[in-house]
Each structure stands twice: as structure tokens, then as C-alpha cells.
């Protein structure tokens, strides 16, 4: 039993290796976009007018200039911080072209100076880039609010909304014609819920709510009609959800303003000295009559990242199934070749744990315990067998993004042949029924909600391995090659609570994996009771993962499905397998581990124990 304890100790130590085996190369999951570039009005402006205020008031105005509870960040800054990009004002060297007071298509001159429309903002950006947009950047085009305020003050409804919507669609079209692929387009919030609207009475509230709804319908309908694919954000319903349950989001006041004087305050000059209470930036939903407080901007940014990240979260489902599918295939292949020379029937049972960890856990990580059992018949170097198995994973998405439980039930068969001269070959074919129990967590400031879904899928796996073994003494070694094909499919599904602004639906996910391996393996008969072995291969995934991931907002049924960048995985890496065959209580026993090495941004580790015997 002493050799067995030694082998177990090594196997358990290697089980803790995922973090050590993880490549030092930069992770890619949270670096989804090369840049974040913003166009819009005061809801997105990150300080365009700050130089004007500093020039008028002095250096102390350096914390002013944003339309919120300064010096808090606005949502565009939180979003850029999340993705490791920039949201500084464009007139100060950044990529945020949004300007407070901007309309969609009409330039104006306000109290703080020239206010370029979104049309002018986009034109200025494209002029600076030579008319070429960054296809890997995330663009935001959010406007129309000031056009609706103009309507509320007497501008003609139909003409104003029509020209504004046309201008916004034109700006989006110009970006996409220049090469932009990912354009975030938030809807107009329910303006009837602002403190300014509430102060005007129920009639004014209803009118502003209706205007926002009309604008949103025209905007997204026009985008679909124009064939422009965008990433929508349902700000209209999000504002309603916050107003209906403010305490869930940490707000104690949604009718007043965090900045003095009440309702008529101008948040562009608001700062802690003018807060109504020291904690007003977090307890009030609004800074002034129409602009969100700093904490409310956090909610907006959290909402945006949840919508942008969700399709990418679901994109890892097929990858996780491919990893466990390969681990299972490796264990079956070990039985198909085996080392037995005794003719007759044999049974075996294999228990393993598959550990996956990607982007240091920011993408996902977790463990999959699995059991596989089989029987085979051996005669004159030929092996013919059948197997079945079941495994259930608990995987966690990073950044408190929720979890998914992956189950798989498998049936399959295998065949192997080993020549007395050292050549060997084996093959296998199996079908796995997949199940995914999804719990996506959405964090909105202090609020948390869970969207659930149960979805089915399948994995059809076929593999072949071959090699040659040199040596006729205690040491045997030789080359090994293999090819494993997996056809993985996850059904399309819709999340729970479809009426909420955060709920999404997803199309079918497919991935055809084809992994080739080539390497060397060796075994050493240390004694009749102990035979350690090792195998090192270079592995290559020949199939590409989908370039983009898709989803659709359920609370905005008139919008088209949107796309975000897919999730890339390293396609070339090494796999090291270490183990030992022995006997325990008269049973053939195989203990070991395998782990990937040199895999950029992630690692897979399997720990296994197999027992078997003749009957």
C-alpha cells in the first residue's frame, strides 16, 4: 500500500495545479473591446465643459463638469473602467464625444458654449480617423432626450421626433458603413419618472412617458427597417423597475434631487458641498431634475455590462462540454488499449474530476465529478467494449455572474487492437445527452437578480488513437497520435422573467470540435505491483469557435438579435498525463492526473481513479 499512497499523494498534488499551469499570457475575456467610444448628450458626457468651468471659476472646478453628483463617475466611465478602456472627454484627449445638451441632429449654442449634435460628433470622429471606424471597438450612440424636452417646450411633435430619429439612425449608419460592428443604443428612459416631470404633475408625467415611448418605437423600428444591427439597452423599463422598487437598489428618494436647490439644481456644478445630505449621491436616484445620481449611473453601467457580457457567458457552454467530452474520451481510450493480455471478459469503473479555470476565474471555473463504467471482451489482441457514464458540473462565471450546472449522460462503444510487435490502435463512438441548469446573476448597483433557464443539448463524439511501443523489458515507450471529433449542440432558450429589462433569449449554440494530438508516452514496470507511466502530447484544435455571440432583449420584442464578440480559446497547447497502475485488493487499479500546459488564459486538469477485473 505504500506505493499506492505515494501515487495518490502525487495525483492529489497535481489536482491543485490549474492555477500553476495557467499561462502567463494576457487573458482575453474582460478585454472584449479595443476601445469604447461614446456619442450622446449629458447622460453620457464625462466632462466636456470642465475646461470652461475651470477657466471661469478656477482650479477648484476641476471636480465639476459632469451632469451628476460630481465628482462621481457617469455610466460611460464605469463601463470603460470595466473593460479597461477610455471614456475621457474627446476635447481632452479621450474617446467620449458626448456633450451635455446635445440634440440628435441640430447643433446649438448653450450657456457653456457650442453644443455639437450627435451627427456632428460622429462626423468629427470619422474625420479624425480618416473615415474608418474600429471594427473591434464598442460604440455608444445615446440621444434624443433633449429633442423630447424641446417637444415638451412647444416644438412640433411629429417633425421634431421624426428628424431626431432620422439623425440618430443616420449617425449609427455612418459608423457601421465605416466599419463599426458593435454599436450600443440605449433607449430613451421613462422621462415621466424624473423629479422635473413629477413636479409638473400627472398630466406632464404622462405626456413625457408617451413621448419617450413614441421615440423608442420609431428609433428601433427604423433601425430594423434600415437593416442596422445594434445592441439595445432597455433604459425605459429599467427606470420603471428602479422607480417601482427603489429600496432594492439602495435608494431612499426617487422624487427629489441630491443637489440643491431642489428640482431646479444644475448638476454640472453639483459637488459634495451642495448635496442635500452627505450620502445624497447614493441615497437619491437623481442628481437634479432629469440627471441620474452617481449611484444611479452605477446601476446604468452595471445594466450595460450585464447585457454585453451575457451572450459571451453562454458562449462558454459548448466549450465546457468539449472539455469534459475530451476528458471522458481519454479515459475510454485508456481502456480500449489497456495492458491486459488475458483473453476473456472484463469490467471497469472510472471516477474522475475535471477542473476548468479560465482567465483566472474571471471567465469561469469549476469542477465536474463523473463516473464511467464499462465492460469489454478481449481475444488475441482485440478488444471490444461498451460503456456508459454520468457527470454533473458546477461551474461559476466570474465577476459574480452566476453559475451553470452541466450534466451529461453518455452511452458508447469502443474497439482496440494491440500487436505483439508493439503497434496499437483504438477507436470509440459515443452519444451524450447534455443538460444545462443556468442561473445568470445580474448585479445592478446594490440590487441583485437571477435569471434562470434549463436547456438541453447533445455531444456526439468519435475518436481514434494509434501508436507504437518500443522495448521488451521493464521500460516501454513510443509515439502516440490521436484525433477526436465532437459535434456539440445546445438548444436555444429564453431566460426567466421575460418582462424585466435584463432578461435575454439566446439562439442555438453549436461547436464542431476537432482535436489532433501527437506526442510520446512511456511506462515502467517497477515491480509486479507498480507500473508508473507518463504521456506528453502537443494538442491542436483545428476548428474555430464562433466569432460572435448572439442574444435578444425579451423586454423589447421589436428589436432584432444583437451580436457581441465571441470568446476565444487557445487552440494549441500541451497535455501531460502522469499515473500508475497497481493492484488494490486484487483489482486492477489506475490512478493519475492529466493537465494542460502552455494554454493561454486557462487550464484543464483531470484527476482519475480506475478499477477493474475479469469475470
C-alpha positions in Angstrom: 0.0 0.0 0.0 3.0 2.4 0.4 3.4 2.8 -3.4 -0.3 3.4 -3.7 -0.2 6.2 -1.0 2.7 7.8 -2.9 0.9 7.8 -6.2 -2.2 9.2 -4.5 -0.2 12.0 -3.0 1.2 12.9 -6.4 -2.2 12.8 -8.0 -3.8 15.0 -5.4 -0.9 17.5 -5.5 -1.3 17.8 -9.3 -5.1 18.3 -8.9 -4.2 21.6 -7.3 -2.2 22.6 -10.4 -4.7 24.5 -12.6 -3.6 27.9 -11.3 0.1 27.0 -11.6 -0.3 25.5 -15.1 -2.2 28.6 -16.3 -0.2 30.5 -18.9 1.1 33.9 -18.0 -0.2 35.3 -21.3 -2.8 38.1 -21.0 -6.3 36.9 -20.6 -8.8 38.0 -23.2 -12.3 37.6 -21.7 -12.6 41.0 -20.0 -10.7 42.7 -22.8 -13.5 42.2 -25.2 -13.2 45.6 -27.0 -10.2 47.5 -28.3 -11.8 50.9 -27.4 -15.0 52.4 -26.0 -16.2 55.4 -28.0 -19.3 57.4 -27.0 -21.6 59.8 -28.7 -24.6 61.5 -27.0 -25.8 64.1 -24.5 -25.5 64.9 -20.8 -26.3 61.3 -19.7 -23.1 60.1 -21.3 -20.9 63.3 -21.1 -17.8 62.7 -18.9 -16.7 66.3 -18.6 -16.8 68.2 -21.9 -17.4 71.5 -20.3 -15.0 71.1 -17.4 -12.3 73.3 -19.1 -14.9 76.1 -19.4 -15.8 75.8 -15.7 -12.1 75.8 -14.6 -11.5 78.9 -16.8 -14.4 80.7 -15.2 -14.1 79.6 -11.6 -10.6 78.3 -11.1 -8.8 75.0 -10.3 -11.4 74.1 -7.7 -13.8 73.5 -10.6 -11.7 70.5 -11.6 -14.1 68.1 -9.9 -17.1 69.6 -11.8 -18.3 69.3 -15.3 -20.4 66.1 -15.3 -24.2 66.1 -15.1 -24.4 64.1 -11.9 -23.3 64.2 -8.3 -19.7 65.3 -9.0 -17.1 64.0 -8.5 -18.8 60.7 -9.1 -18.4 59.0 -12.4 -21.0 58.7 -15.1 -22.1 55.4 -16.6 -19.7 55.7 -19.6 -16.8 56.0 -17.3 -17.8 53.0 -15.3 -18.3 51.0 -18.5 -14.9 51.9 -19.8 -13.3 51.1 -16.4 -14.9 47.6 -16.6 -13.4 46.9 -20.0 -10.1 48.6 -19.3 -10.7 51.3 -21.9 -11.2 55.1 -22.0 -14.1 57.4 -21.5 -12.4 60.8 -21.1 -14.0 63.7 -22.9 -12.8 63.9 -26.5 -11.9 67.6 -26.2 -9.4 66.5 -23.5 -7.8 63.7 -25.5 -10.3 60.9 -24.8 -12.9 58.9 -26.8 -16.1 60.3 -25.3 -17.6 62.7 -27.8 -20.9 63.2 -25.8 -21.8 66.7 -24.9 -24.4 67.9 -22.4 -27.4 69.5 -24.1 -26.7 67.8 -27.4 -29.6 67.1 -29.7 -29.6 64.3 -32.3 -29.2 66.4 -35.5 -29.1 70.1 -34.6 -26.1 72.0 -33.3 -26.8 74.5 -30.7 -25.0 77.1 -28.6 -25.8 76.8 -24.9 -24.9 78.7 -21.7 -21.5 76.9 -21.6 -20.7 77.2 -25.3 -21.1 75.3 -28.6 -23.0 72.1 -28.3 -22.5 69.7 -31.3 -25.2 67.4 -32.2 -24.7 63.6 -32.3 -24.5 63.9 -36.1 -21.7 66.4 -35.7 -20.0 64.3 -33.1 -19.9 61.3 -35.3 -18.8 63.3 -38.3 -15.9 64.8 -36.3 -14.8 61.4 -35.1 -14.8 59.9 -38.6 -12.9 62.9 -39.9 -10.2 62.3 -37.3 -9.9 58.6 -38.2 -9.9 59.1 -42.0 -13.4 57.8 -42.3 -12.6 54.4 -40.8 -14.2 53.0 -37.7 -12.6 50.4 -35.4 -14.3 47.1 -36.0 -13.2 45.8 -32.6 -14.4 48.8 -30.6 -17.6 49.3 -28.7 -19.5 52.4 -29.8 -22.4 54.0 -27.9 -25.0 56.3 -29.6 -27.5 57.5 -27.0 -29.5 60.6 -27.6 -32.9 62.1 -28.3 -33.6 63.2 -24.8 -33.1 66.9 -25.5 -35.2 66.7 -28.6 -38.1 65.4 -26.5 -37.5 68.2 -24.0 -37.8 70.6 -26.9 -41.1 69.0 -27.8 -42.3 69.4 -24.2 -41.5 73.1 -24.5 -43.6 73.5 -27.7 -41.6 72.2 -30.6 -43.8 70.2 -33.2 -44.1 66.6 -32.1 -44.0 64.7 -35.3 -41.4 66.8 -37.1 -39.1 67.0 -34.1 -39.2 63.3 -33.3 -39.0 62.3 -37.0 -35.9 64.4 -37.7 -34.3 63.4 -34.4 -34.8 59.7 -35.1 -33.6 60.0 -38.6 -30.5 61.8 -37.4 -29.7 59.1 -34.8 -30.2 56.3 -37.3 -28.0 58.3 -39.8 -25.2 58.6 -37.2 -25.4 54.8 -36.5 -25.5 54.0 -40.2 -22.4 56.2 -40.8 -20.5 54.4 -38.1 -21.4 51.0 -39.4 -20.7 52.0 -43.0 -17.2 53.0 -41.8 -16.7 49.5 -40.2 -18.2 49.6 -36.7 -19.6 46.3 -35.7 -20.7 46.8 -32.1 -22.9 49.8 -31.5 -24.7 50.2 -28.2 -28.0 52.1 -28.5 -29.8 52.7 -25.2 -33.5 53.7 -25.3 -34.9 56.9 -24.0 -35.7 56.4 -20.3 -39.2 57.0 -19.0 -38.9 60.7 -18.7 -42.2 60.9 -16.8 -40.4 59.5 -13.8 -37.9 62.3 -13.4 -38.2 64.7 -10.5 -38.8 67.5 -13.0 -41.8 65.7 -14.6 -43.2 64.8 -11.2 -43.1 68.4 -10.1 -45.2 69.4 -13.2 -48.0 67.0 -12.3 -49.6 63.8 -13.5 -50.5 65.2 -17.0 -47.0 66.3 -17.8 -45.7 63.0 -16.5 -48.0 61.1 -18.8 -47.0 63.2 -21.8 -43.3 62.7 -21.2 -43.7 59.0 -20.8 -45.7 58.8 -24.0 -43.1 60.9 -25.9 -40.3 58.6 -24.8 -42.3 55.5 -25.9 -43.1 57.1 -29.3 -39.4 57.9 -29.8 -38.2 54.5 -28.8 -40.7 52.7 -31.1 -39.7 54.9 -34.0 -36.0 54.5 -33.4 -35.8 50.7 -33.1 -38.4 50.2 -35.8 -36.3 52.4 -38.1 -33.1 50.6 -37.2 -34.7 47.2 -38.2 -36.1 48.7 -41.4 -32.7 50.1 -42.3 -31.0 46.7 -41.7 -28.8 48.2 -38.9 -27.9 45.6 -36.2 -27.3 47.3 -32.8 -27.1 46.3 -29.2 -30.2 47.7 -27.5 -30.5 48.7 -23.8 -34.0 49.0 -22.4 -33.5 52.1 -20.3 -37.2 52.8 -20.4 -38.2 49.7 -18.4 -35.0 49.9 -16.3 -36.1 53.3 -15.0 -39.6 51.9 -14.3 -38.1 49.0 -12.4 -35.9 51.2 -10.2 -38.9 53.5 -9.5 -41.1 50.6 -8.6 -38.6 49.2 -6.1 -36.1 51.9 -5.2 -35.0 50.3 -1.9 -33.8 47.2 -3.8 -31.3 49.5 -5.5 -30.3 51.3 -2.3 -32.3 54.5 -3.0 -34.5 56.1 -0.3 -35.5 59.1 -2.5 -36.6 59.0 -6.2 -38.7 62.1 -6.3 -36.3 64.8 -5.0 -32.8 65.8 -6.1 -29.5 65.0 -4.5 -28.2 68.5 -5.4 -29.5 71.9 -4.1 -31.7 73.7 -4.9 -34.4 71.0 -5.2 -35.7 70.2 -8.7 -34.1 73.3 -10.4 -30.5 72.3 -9.5 -27.9 72.2 -12.3 -25.9 69.1 -11.6 -23.0 70.1 -13.9 -21.8 72.3 -11.0 -23.0 70.0 -8.2 -20.4 68.8 -5.7 -20.4 67.5 -2.1 -20.8 71.0 -0.7 -24.2 71.3 -2.4 -25.5 67.8 -1.7 -28.8 67.8 0.4 -27.2 65.3 2.7 -23.7 63.8 2.9 -24.9 60.5 1.4 -27.1 62.0 -1.2 -25.1 60.6 -4.1 -26.0 57.1 -3.0 -29.4 57.6 -1.4 -31.0 59.7 -4.2 -31.7 58.3 -7.6 -31.5 61.8 -9.3 -28.8 64.5 -9.0 -31.1 67.2 -10.4 -34.5 67.3 -12.2 -33.5 65.0 -15.0 -30.0 63.6 -14.5 -29.1 60.4 -12.5 -27.0 60.5 -9.4 -23.6 58.8 -9.2 -25.1 55.6 -7.7 -27.8 55.6 -10.4 -25.1 55.8 -13.1 -23.5 52.7 -11.5 -26.8 50.9 -12.0 -26.9 52.0 -15.7 -23.3 50.8 -16.2 -24.0 47.5 -14.5 -27.0 47.0 -16.7 -25.0 47.7 -19.8 -22.2 45.3 -18.9 -24.8 42.6 -18.0 -26.3 42.8 -21.5 -22.9 42.9 -23.2 -21.5 40.0 -21.2 -24.4 37.7 -21.1 -24.1 36.3 -24.7 -20.4 35.7 -24.0 -21.2 33.9 -20.8 -23.4 31.5 -22.7 -20.7 31.0 -25.4 -18.6 29.0 -22.9 -21.3 26.3 -22.5 -20.2 24.4 -25.6 -16.5 24.8 -24.6 -17.2 23.3 -21.2 -18.9 20.4 -22.8 -16.0 19.9 -25.2 -13.5 19.8 -22.3 -15.4 17.2 -20.3 -16.1 15.3 -23.5 -12.4 15.1 -24.2 -11.6 14.0 -20.6 -14.1 11.2 -20.9 -12.7 10.1 -24.3 -9.2 10.0 -22.9 -10.4 7.7 -20.1 -12.2 5.4 -22.5 -9.2 5.3 -24.8 -7.1 4.0 -21.9 -9.5 1.1 -21.6 -9.6 0.4 -25.3 -5.9 -0.2 -25.5 -5.2 -1.2 -21.9 -2.4 -3.5 -20.9 -4.2 -6.8 -20.3 -3.0 -9.8 -22.2 -5.7 -12.2 -20.7 -8.4 -13.3 -23.0 -12.0 -13.0 -21.7 -14.5 -10.6 -20.3 -13.6 -7.6 -18.1 -15.4 -4.9 -16.3 -14.1 -1.5 -15.2 -15.2 1.7 -13.4 -13.6 5.1 -13.7 -14.1 8.0 -11.3 -12.7 11.3 -12.4 -12.8 15.0 -11.5 -12.5 17.6 -14.3 -11.4 21.0 -13.2 -11.7 24.0 -15.6 -10.4 27.5 -14.9 -10.2 30.4 -17.4 -9.0 34.0 -17.2 -8.0 33.4 -13.6 -11.7 32.7 -12.9 -13.0 35.9 -14.4 -14.4 33.9 -17.3 -15.5 30.8 -15.4 -14.2 28.0 -13.3 -15.5 24.9 -11.6 -15.3 21.1 -11.1 -17.1 18.2 -12.8 -17.2 14.9 -11.0 -18.0 12.0 -13.3 -18.4 8.2 -13.3 -17.9 6.0 -16.3 -18.4 2.2 -16.3 -17.8 -0.4 -19.0 -17.4 -4.0 -20.0 -15.2 -5.4 -22.7 -14.2 -8.6 -24.3 -10.5 -9.4 -25.1 -9.2 -12.0 -27.5 -5.9 -12.3 -29.4 -5.0 -8.7 -29.1 -8.5 -7.4 -30.0 -10.7 -5.5 -27.5 -14.4 -4.8 -28.0 -16.4 -2.9 -25.3 -19.3 -0.7 -24.3 -19.5 2.0 -21.7 -21.9 4.4 -20.0 -21.3 7.4 -17.8 -22.7 10.3 -16.0 -21.2 13.6 -14.8 -22.5 16.8 -13.3 -20.6 20.0 -13.2 -20.9 23.1 -11.0 -19.3 26.0 -12.9 -19.2 29.6 -11.7 -19.0 32.6 -14.1 -16.5 35.2 -12.9 -17.3 38.6 -11.5 -20.3 37.4 -9.6 -22.0 36.5 -12.9 -23.9 33.4 -11.6 -23.4 29.8 -12.4 -24.4 26.8 -14.6 -24.7 23.2 -13.7 -23.8 20.9 -16.6 -25.0 17.3 -16.6 -24.1 14.7 -19.2 -25.3 11.1 -19.6 -23.3 9.0 -22.1 -23.5 5.7 -23.9 -20.9 4.4 -26.3 -18.7 1.7 -27.6 -15.0 1.2 -28.3 -12.7 -1.2 -30.2 -8.9 -1.7 -29.8 -6.1 -3.8 -31.2 -2.6 -4.3 -30.0 0.1 -6.2 -31.9 2.7 -8.3 -30.1 5.3 -6.3 -32.1 4.2 -3.1 -30.3 1.8 -1.4 -32.7 -1.7 -0.5 -31.4 -4.8 1.4 -32.4 -8.2 2.1 -30.9 -11.4 3.9 -31.7 -14.6 4.9 -30.0 -18.0 6.4 -30.7 -20.4 7.8 -28.1 -23.5 10.0 -27.6 -24.0 12.3 -24.6 -27.3 13.9 -23.6 -26.4 17.3 -22.1 -28.3 19.4 -19.7 -27.6 23.0 -18.6 -29.2 24.5 -15.5 -28.4 28.2 -15.8 -28.5 30.8 -13.1 -27.2 34.1 -14.6 -26.8 36.7 -11.9 -27.3 40.4 -12.7 -25.8 42.9 -10.3 -27.4 46.4 -10.6 -25.7 48.6 -8.0 -26.9 47.2 -4.8 -29.7 45.1 -6.4 -29.2 41.5 -7.5 -31.5 39.4 -9.7 -31.2 35.9 -11.0 -32.4 34.8 -14.5 -32.9 31.1 -14.8 -33.1 28.6 -17.7 -33.0 24.9 -18.2 -31.7 23.8 -21.6 -30.9 20.5 -23.3 -28.1 19.6 -25.7 -26.0 16.8 -27.1 -22.5 15.7 -27.9 -21.7 13.1 -30.5 -18.0 12.0 -30.1 -15.8 9.9 -32.3 -12.1 9.3 -31.6 -9.2 7.3 -32.9 -5.7 6.8 -31.3 -2.7 4.9 -32.5 0.9 4.4 -31.6 3.9 2.1 -31.3 5.7 0.8 -28.3 9.4 0.2 -28.3 11.2 -2.1 -25.8 10.8 -5.6 -24.5 12.0 -5.1 -20.9 10.7 -3.1 -17.9 10.7 0.2 -19.9 8.3 0.6 -22.8 7.9 3.8 -24.8 6.9 5.1 -28.1 5.0 7.7 -30.2 1.2 8.3 -29.9 -1.1 10.2 -32.2 -4.9 10.8 -32.0 -7.8 12.6 -33.4 -11.0 13.4 -31.5 -14.1 14.9 -33.1 -17.1 16.3 -31.1 -20.3 17.6 -32.5 -21.8 19.7 -29.7 -25.2 21.4 -29.8 -27.0 23.4 -27.1 -30.7 24.3 -27.8 -31.8 27.9 -28.0 -33.5 29.1 -24.8 -35.1 32.1 -23.1 -34.4 33.3 -19.5 -37.0 33.6 -16.8 -38.8 36.9 -16.0 -39.1 38.0 -19.6 -40.8 41.3 -18.7 -37.6 42.6 -17.0 -35.1 44.8 -18.9 -32.3 42.4 -18.1 -33.9 39.2 -19.4 -32.4 37.7 -22.6 -33.1 34.9 -25.1 -30.4 33.1 -26.9 -30.2 31.1 -30.2 -28.9 27.6 -30.6 -25.2 27.2 -29.9 -23.1 24.8 -32.0 -19.5 23.8 -31.9 -17.8 21.1 -34.0 -14.5 20.4 -32.3 -11.6 18.5 -33.9 -8.6 18.0 -31.7 -5.4 16.4 -33.1 -2.7 15.1 -30.7 0.8 13.9 -31.2 3.4 13.0 -28.6 5.3 10.4 -26.7 4.4 8.0 -23.9 6.3 5.6 -21.6 5.6 3.1 -18.9 8.0 1.3 -16.5 7.3 -2.0 -14.7 8.9 -1.1 -11.4 7.5 -4.3 -9.9 4.7 -6.7 -10.3 2.6 -4.4 -8.2 3.5 -1.0 -9.6 3.8 0.4 -13.2 4.1 4.2 -13.4 3.6 5.9 -16.7 3.7 9.3 -18.4 2.4 10.8 -21.6 3.1 14.2 -23.1 1.3 15.4 -26.3 1.0 18.6 -28.3 -2.7 19.3 -29.0 -4.3 21.4 -31.7 -7.9 22.4 -32.0 -8.5 22.6 -35.8 -12.0 24.1 -35.6 -12.7 27.8 -34.9 -15.1 28.9 -32.2 -17.9 31.2 -33.4 -16.6 34.7 -34.0 -19.6 36.3 -32.3 -22.2 35.5 -29.7 -25.9 36.5 -30.0 -28.8 37.3 -27.8 -32.1 39.2 -27.9 -33.8 41.5 -25.3 -37.1 39.9 -24.3 -38.5 43.2 -22.9 -38.1 44.8 -26.4 -39.7 42.2 -28.7 -39.5 44.6 -31.7 -35.7 44.6 -31.7 -33.5 42.2 -33.7 -31.0 39.8 -32.1 -27.7 41.5 -31.4 -24.1 40.3 -31.5 -21.1 40.8 -29.3 -17.5 39.4 -29.7 -17.3 35.7 -29.2 -15.0 34.1 -26.7 -11.6 32.9 -28.0 -9.7 29.9 -26.5 -6.1 28.9 -27.1 -6.1 26.3 -29.9 -2.5 24.9 -29.4 -1.2 23.6 -26.0 0.3 20.6 -24.3 -1.2 17.9 -22.2 0.7 16.0 -19.6 -0.6 12.7 -18.1 1.0 11.1 -15.1 -0.2 8.0 -13.3 0.5 4.5 -12.1 -1.1 1.1 -12.5 -1.2 -1.2 -9.5 -3.5 -3.6 -7.7 -5.7 -3.0 -4.7 -7.5 -5.8 -3.0 -6.9 -7.9 -6.1 -8.4 -5.4 -8.5 -6.5 -3.7 -11.4 -6.2 0.0 -10.3 -5.1 3.0 -12.3 -4.5 6.3 -10.5 -3.4 9.5 -12.2 -3.9 13.0 -13.5 -3.7 15.0 -16.7 -3.3 18.7 -17.1 -2.9 21.2 -19.9 0.3 23.3 -20.1 1.1 26.4 -22.1 -2.6 27.1 -22.6 -3.0 30.8 -22.8 -5.6 32.2 -20.4 -6.8 28.9 -19.0 -6.2 25.3 -17.8 -7.9 22.0 -17.7 -7.0 19.3 -15.1 -8.4 15.8 -14.6 -7.8 13.5 -11.7 -8.9 9.9 -12.1 -9.0 6.5 -10.4 -10.0 3.4 -12.3 -10.6 -0.1 -11.0 -11.4 -3.3 -12.9 -11.2 -7.0 -13.1 -12.0 -10.1 -15.1 -15.2 -12.1 -14.8 
